Amino acid sequence: MLFNSLHFLLFFPFVVGIYFIIPRKIRWGWLLAASYYYYMSWNARYALLLAASTGITWLSGLLIDHCDKETENVKHREVYKKWLVALSFLFNLAILFIFKYFHFGLNALNKILRVFHISAIQSSFSVLLPVGISFYILQALSYTMDVYRGKVKVERNIFKYALFVSFFPQLVAGPIERSQDLLPQILIPHDFDFDRVKRGLWLMLWGYFQKLVIADRLAIFVNTVYGDPSNYLHGGVVNLTALVFFAFQTYADFAGYSNLALGAAEVLGFRLTTNFIRPFFSINITEFWTRWHVSLSRWFVNYLYIPLGGNRVGKLRYYCNLMIVFLASGLWHGANWTFLVWGGLNGMISIVERLLTPIWRKLRKLTGFSDRSGLMKCVQSAYVIFMFGLVQVFFRSETLSQAVDFLKGMLRFDPYDLFNGKLLNYGMDPANFIITELSLLVLFCVSWLQRDGLSLRSKIEAQPLILRWGLIIAAIAAVLFFGVYGPGFDASQFIYFQF
């Protein structure tokens, strides 16, 4: 059930209406039932995997708590607890490997076997990737670690814990919530609050604009270029346009989903993690990754980077830790060599930027340039968008050779292609290009108005009634009239649903 489907537009108001009508004590149960229905709308059988991950991590939390209370020997207690954490990770990652990485691992093994002239291993195992499996498994594992570290009390009610893992607004594509943030919200009742519901709906409306008006329109051009590898030879202007468009498509698509998730949760009374903090206004790629997909970055920092030693080690080990995290992030995104290369390139860029920081500081001191100047901010944003888009070529390409061909095609740059109408041969007419430019301008203006942590929704609420309703009507009209819809309202899947 996609957020941008008619199914969800019927499902969500029904869930909200019943939620605020029924007694407060059983509202969490209604949300649990709604969350499992939401997940089962894709494939009912995959709810068993969700339940399995939930049961394993819930049981590990109980056993860790039991060790804390019943094991007197401190040394033995820590050993037992570490084993329980290891087993929880092992079982959950085994589920993830079987359903996401099995064929990738088998193909890699067969390539090694061929080097030694050993027959390849054949397998008839074939399943569709369960939607959201990478997200809810990381969220469930965070509970195991938080109980082990003593950051959250063990939850003894398995059904309330199950709601933490399966909460439908953020189940299939995040944000990946920490147990210490979301579990306490599940344990308290939430009453209807008109202002809060209104703020949540505002955020959902903005999410729909990002997805339907911006991301899905950009996808027309991007899919046309990437869909036919021969297009890679059509010149650098086409490829560069596709590169920039895909950078913004990825952002508008994923940020749009995140805003829909945050808004839906806010309507119900829950506060989720802000997943995007104006990433294209970053000064470099290093800062970009602290503003992009914040919940995933935070997960890798808390549960991989810090256990590896973080930056509390020597320089070489520190850079190795960074590269391990980025490679793990790449592999998390998909079972393909393109994602590993994507992660490795992001790691290399982050390391190079750190190495060049002292030189950059000296240059700024000598030249008198200020990071606060408007010109420098524009240069920094252009650098971030281009570098992000460049690496995203590997994210979007199906094979490494396609990615390399695409980058080679960029070298055949003819500026005249900007004016001879060549860009109109890739699925978008002049009207669509104008709508794209205007919608990206709106995206930029909204991001700029949100600078310094200011809430745009609060600014809107402070305006006169006629202006507020004018904005509401204009936003709804923009989504309805300029949104991209398929035949029979064929909702377009969100990019990150494949992970």
C-alpha positions, -999 to 999 in steps of 0.1 A, spaced: 0 0 0 19 30 -13 14 64 5 5 79 -29 -22 53 -37 -60 55 -34 -58 25 -11 -39 46 15 -61 76 10 -89 55 22 -70 35 48 -54 64 67 -85 85 75 -103 53 86 -74 43 109 -72 78 124 -110 81 129 -112 48 147 -80 55 167 -95 86 183 -129 71 189 -120 39 207 -110 39 244 -75 51 250 -63 19 266 -67 -1 235 -55 24 209 -21 9 206 -38 -25 198 -57 -8 169 -25 7 156 -8 -27 158 -36 -44 138 -36 -15 113 2 -17 109 1 -54 101 -27 -50 77 -7 -22 60 23 -45 57 3 -75 46 -13 -55 18 19 -62 -2 23 -98 6 6 -114 36 33 -142 39 61 -117 46 44 -106 78 58 -139 92 93 -124 87 83 -92 104 69 -113 133 100 -134 134 124 -105 137 101 -90 163 100 -122 184 137 -127 183 147 -92 194 119 -91 220 131 -124 235 168 -113 234 158 -82 254 140 -103 281 170 -127 284 195 -98 286 174 -83 314 172 -117 331 210 -119 330 213 -84 346 191 -94 375 199 -131 381 236 -135 372 258 -124 401 292 -129 386 298 -97 366 322 -114 342 298 -142 334 270 -117 331 287 -97 304 297 -128 285 261 -141 285 248 -107 274 272 -104 246 263 -138 234 226 -129 234 233 -97 214 254 -117 190 227 -144 185 200 -117 180 222 -100 153 230 -134 138 194 -146 134 182 -112 121 210 -107 97 205 -143 85 169 -134 76 182 -104 58 209 -123 40 186 -151 28 160 -128 14 182 -99 1 217 -111 -4 215 -149 -11 218 -147 -49 244 -119 -47 265 -140 -24 260 -172 -45 270 -154 -77 301 -140 -60 310 -175 -47 305 -190 -82 329 -165 -97 355 -176 -73 348 -213 -80 352 -207 -117 387 -194 -111 396 -228 -97 376 -246 -124 350 -259 -100 314 -263 -111 291 -235 -102 265 -241 -74 230 -241 -88 200 -230 -67 162 -229 -74 156 -206 -44 137 -176 -57 118 -150 -37 108 -114 -40 125 -90 -17 102 -83 12 94 -46 13 110 -27 41 130 -56 55 163 -36 57 145 -9 77 126 -29 103 154 -53 110 178 -24 118 151 -9 140 146 -42 158 183 -47 163 187 -12 178 163 -24 206 186 -53 214 216 -30 216 198 -4 236 187 -30 262 222 -43 264 236 -8 269 210 0 295 195 29 275 160 15 275 140 -6 299 130 -40 286 94 -41 272 76 -72 286 45 -68 265 53 -84 232 24 -68 214 34 -32 224 69 -40 214 56 -54 181 40 -20 174 74 -4 179 88 -26 151 58 -24 128 45 12 133 30 17 98 40 53 90 77 44 91 77 7 87 88 2 51 112 31 45 120 47 79 129 69 96 147 41 115 137 49 151 156 42 182 137 23 209 144 49 235 127 75 213 96 56 199 88 30 226 80 55 253 55 72 229 37 39 223 33 34 261 13 66 266 -21 74 251 -25 102 226 -56 124 225 -69 143 195 -53 177 191 -66 198 162 -35 220 159 -12 189 159 -34 171 133 -33 202 112 5 204 114 8 168 104 -15 172 74 6 202 63 36 180 63 19 153 44 7 177 18 43 189 13 54 153 11 29 146 -17 41 177 -36 77 165 -33 68 130 -45 41 136 -72 51 170 -86 89 169 -83 102 134 -80 78 116 -104 82 143 -131 120 142 -129 117 104 -131 103 107 -167 136 121 -180 159 100 -158 142 67 -166 143 75 -203 180 81 -202 190 53 -179 164 29 -195 183 27 -228 221 24 -224 225 37 -260 213 70 -247 246 73 -228 263 81 -261 240 110 -268 263 136 -253 273 151 -220 245 176 -218 219 148 -217 239 128 -192 247 158 -170 210 168 -170 200 132 -160 227 133 -133 214 165 -117 178 154 -122 184 121 -105 201 138 -75 170 159 -70 146 130 -78 162 109 -51 160 138 -26 124 147 -34 113 111 -35 128 100 -2 123 133 16 87 132 3 82 98 18 98 108 51 76 139 54 45 117 47 57 94 74 64 122 99 31 139 91 10 107 94 27 99 127 21 135 140 -16 132 132 -17 102 154 3 120 182 38 105 175 70 124 168 95 107 145 131 116 136 136 143 110 153 124 82 165 153 60 180 186 71 184 208 40 212 185 27 219 204 -5 228 235 16 258 216 31 293 230 27 307 196 16 299 159 12 311 152 48 285 175 62 260 163 36 259 128 52 250 143 85 219 159 69 209 131 45 190 100 57 198 111 93 182 80 110 203 56 90 235 76 95 228 77 132 222 39 133 256 32 116 273 57 139 258 42 171 260 5 163 289 2 139 312 32 138 315 37 176 320 0 184 348 0 158 365 28 178 351 58 159 376 87 158 392 77 192 419 58 173 449 65 151 444 84 118 448 53 96 423 33 118 399 62 118 398 64 80 394 26 79 364 29 102 349 55 80 354 34 49 339 3 66 308 23 75 303 36 40 308 2 25 283 -13 49 259 15 40 264 7 3 258 -30 9 227 -22 30 212 -3 1 213 -33 -23 228 -66 -33 248 -54 -62 284 -44 -69 272 -9 -79 261 -2 -44 294 -13 -29 312 10 -53 287 37 -44 295 33 -7 333 31 -14 333 63 -35 313 82 -8 339 70 18 368 81 -4 353 115 -9 347 120 28 383 109 36 398 132 10 378 161 22 391 155 58 426 153 45 422 185 25 405 205 54 438 220 67 448 231 32 414 246 26 416 266 59 449 281 49 436 291 15 406 308 30 429 327 54 451 338 26 423 348 2 399 362 28 370 341 15 342 335 40 320 305 41 292 328 51 293 348 18 264 342 -6 288 334 -35 306 308 -14 274 292 -3 263 289 -39 296 273 -49 294 249 -20 258 238 -29 268 234 -65 297 212 -55 276 191 -32 249 186 -58 274 177 -85 294 153 -64 264 136 -49 249 133 -84 282 119 -98 283 91 -72 245 85 -77 253 73 -112 264 40 -96 233 40 -74 210 43 -104 229 21 -129 222 -17 -130 258 -27 -137 292 -12 -132 298 -11 -170 266 9 -175 278 34 -149 312 37 -165 296 42 -200 273 69 -186 303 88 -171 322 84 -204 292 99 -222 295 130 -200 329 138 -216 312 143 -250 299 177 -239 285 200 -265 270 232 -250 249 237 -282 228 208 -270 213 231 -243 196 252 -270 189 229 -300 160 211 -284 178 178 -279 167 175 -243 131 173 -255 138 139 -269 138 122 -236 102 121 -225 96 157 -213 80 184 -234 86 222 -228 56 224 -204 71 196 -182 104 213 -182 88 246 -170 69 228 -143 101 211 -133 120 243 -130 92 260 -111 88 231 -87 125 229 -80 124 267 -73 97 260 -48 118 232 -32 148 256 -30 127 284 -15 112 261 12 146 248 21 160 284 23 131 295 45 138 266 69 173 279 76 186 281 112 160 255 122 130 277 117 97 259 113 79 269 80 47 255 93 48 279 123 54 308 100 24 298 79 2 295 110 12 330 120 -2 344 87 -38 358 82 -65 333 76 -70 342 40 -34 337 32 -33 304 50 -62 290 31 -48 304 -1 -16 284 4 -36 253 13 -57 256 -19 -27 263 -40 -8 234 -26 -36 209 -31 -43 223 -66 -6 219 -75 -6 182 -64 -38 175 -82 -31 193 -114 7 190 -117 13 157 -101 24 128 -123 -1 99 -124 -2 68 -144 -32 53 -162 -60 46 -137 -40 64 -110 -11 39 -112 9 50 -81 46 52 -86 67 33 -60 91 52 -38 128 47 -46 137 34 -12 110 8 -11 134 -15 -29 157 -16 0 
